[in-house]
């Protein structure tokens, strides 16, 4: 059985995860509510990128590209540095645990581990592009891990027996 100290830590961890998930859900809801007719994205309005710049020499309007903040600026939207640090620490621990889990479950297949880790890192860096579609990304990563484990466990079915 768990000791009193371990139970207290477990309850604190569960409550922290619950609080973080409530805050992230509220951020996603505010992203949906803040759509405007002007055509500016949420990030352009919130971070002062909605002004149109003109070139001083030619007088032409300078076109802007996509404004895609990463996971750090997305988590800092709440304005709380503590929330940012706790969330980043939790994300780092989850990614490290997932990488070690992949190493164990795929018999140390480094190419597959690096491929999945690179996909996750790229998604975190470019998190500002369609953050609501993250569930699709997570599903695709989990399905690829499942298929890889399936192929490793049942490779004798796929090999030619002579």
Residue pairs with C-beta under 8 A, 6 or more apart in sequence:
2 10
16 86
16 90
17 90
20 83
20 86
20 87
20 90
23 78
23 83
27 74
27 77
27 78
28 131
28 132
31 42
31 131
31 132
34 42
34 45
34 46
35 42
36 45
38 50
40 49
40 50
41 67
43 49
43 67
43 69
43 128
44 50
44 67
46 77
47 67
47 69
49 64
49 67
52 61
52 62
53 61
53 62
53 64
54 60
54 61
54 62
55 61
55 62
66 129
67 128
68 126
68 128
68 129
69 127
69 128
70 124
70 125
70 126
70 127
70 128
71 88
71 91
71 124
71 125
71 127
72 84
72 88
73 128
74 127
74 128
74 131
75 83
75 84
75 87
75 88
76 84
78 84
91 124
95 117
95 120
98 120
99 113
99 117
102 109
102 112
102 113
102 116
102 117
102 145
103 113
105 145
105 149
106 112
106 113
106 145
106 148
106 149
106 152
107 152
109 148
109 152
112 148
116 141
116 144
116 145
119 137
119 141
120 141
123 134
123 137
127 134
151 158
